[in-house]
Amino acid sequence: MYLFFRENVYVNKCQIKTINIINMSKKLVKSTSNAVFSGVCSGIAKYFNIDPTIIRLGFVVSFFFGLGSPGLIYLVMAFVMPKDDTYFY
């Protein structure tokens, strides 16, 4: 069985378990593979190539110390950020 993607690439589903379309530009997207609530923190961590735990701790610390409004920022990002285009079979 062959799958068709946006870049007109045909991939055999039986041979590849994880299909990740290589994109030349970096995009800030929600991660579906390492998500706890909605994948915002793991998406930010993937964008900056760091551990998602650091981003999650940063959100929690800023929430308790009242730096900005991290709860509102998280909710806005959860609705605005698109999901990633990684497919798992």
Secondary structure, DSSP 8 states (H G I E B T S, - for coil): -EEE-TTS-EEETTT-SEEE---SS----B-SSS-SSSSHHHHHHHHHTS-HHHHHHHHHHHHHHT-S-HHHHHHHHHHHS-B--EEE-
